[in-house]
Amino acid sequence: MSTDKLSPEMDARAREFEALVLSQLLSTGQKAIADAIGLSESTVSRWKEGDIERWCKVLALLELQVVPKAAVLVHGDYLRSLETLAELGLKAEKKRPGPLGWD
């Protein structure tokens, strides 16, 4: 899959995914990963020669997300609803009278 088939946005997302995967691979260690899934360390090492990049592009095309375990994901509609509620609350707070404003 060549990058010219991906939209610039998807290509950028795929590169972000790849950077995250490679970073985690580095911090965990190829040997630990290889041992955990029953492969040789050299097989895991070869993934860096294009397999990880290709799979990250597939994930971007499938509109999936790669995030650290500590990340919290919410649906976009939910986030937009929260933004709307916050905006309404801030507008109401600005209209509220001061401590003695009703006297």
C-alpha positions in Angstrom: 0.0 0.0 0.0 1.6 3.3 -1.0 1.1 6.4 0.9 -0.3 8.2 -2.1 -3.5 6.1 -1.8 -4.1 7.4 1.7 -5.6 10.9 2.4 -3.0 13.2 4.1 -5.1 13.0 7.3 -5.1 9.1 7.3 -1.4 9.1 6.4 -0.6 11.4 9.3 -2.7 9.2 11.7 -0.9 6.0 10.4 2.5 7.7 11.1 1.3 8.6 14.7 0.2 5.0 15.2 3.5 3.7 13.9 5.5 6.0 16.2 3.4 4.9 19.2 3.8 1.2 18.3 7.6 1.5 17.8 7.9 3.4 21.0 6.1 0.8 23.0 8.0 -2.0 21.2 11.3 -0.3 22.3 10.2 0.2 25.9 8.8 -3.4 26.2 11.6 -5.0 24.3 11.6 -7.3 21.2 12.6 -10.3 23.3 9.8 -9.9 25.8 7.3 -9.6 23.0 8.7 -12.5 21.1 8.7 -14.7 24.2 5.2 -13.7 25.1 3.7 -14.7 21.7 6.0 -17.6 20.8 8.0 -16.0 18.0 11.7 -15.5 17.5 13.2 -12.2 18.4 14.3 -11.8 14.7 10.7 -12.2 13.5 9.6 -9.3 15.8 12.6 -7.3 14.6 11.6 -7.8 11.0 8.2 -6.3 11.7 10.0 -2.9 11.8 11.0 -3.3 8.1 7.5 -2.5 6.9 4.9 -4.8 8.6 4.2 -2.3 11.4 3.9 0.6 8.9 1.5 -1.4 6.7 -0.7 -2.4 9.7 -0.8 1.1 11.0 -2.1 2.2 7.6 -4.7 -0.5 7.7 -5.9 0.7 11.1 -6.1 4.3 9.8 -8.1 3.2 6.8 -10.4 1.2 9.0 -10.8 4.3 11.1 -9.6 2.5 14.2 -7.4 4.1 16.9 -4.1 3.1 18.5 -3.7 4.7 21.9 -1.8 4.1 25.1 -3.6 1.9 27.7 -3.9 5.0 30.0 -5.8 7.0 27.4 -9.5 7.6 27.8 -11.5 7.6 24.6 -15.0 9.0 24.3 -17.3 9.1 21.3 -17.2 12.4 19.4 -21.0 12.9 19.9 -20.5 12.6 23.6 -17.7 15.1 23.6 -19.6 17.6 21.5 -22.6 17.2 24.0 -20.3 18.0 26.9 -18.9 21.0 25.1 -22.4 22.3 24.4 -23.4 21.8 28.1 -20.3 23.6 29.3 -20.9 26.5 26.9 -24.5 26.8 28.1 -23.4 26.7 31.7 -20.8 29.4 31.1 -23.3 31.7 29.4 -25.8 31.2 32.3 -23.0 31.9 34.9 -22.2 35.2 33.1 -25.8 36.3 33.3 -26.1 35.5 37.0 -26.3 38.5 39.3 -23.5 39.3 41.6 -23.7 38.7 45.4 -26.1 41.5 46.0 -27.2 42.1 42.4 -30.9 41.4 43.1 -31.2 44.1 45.9 
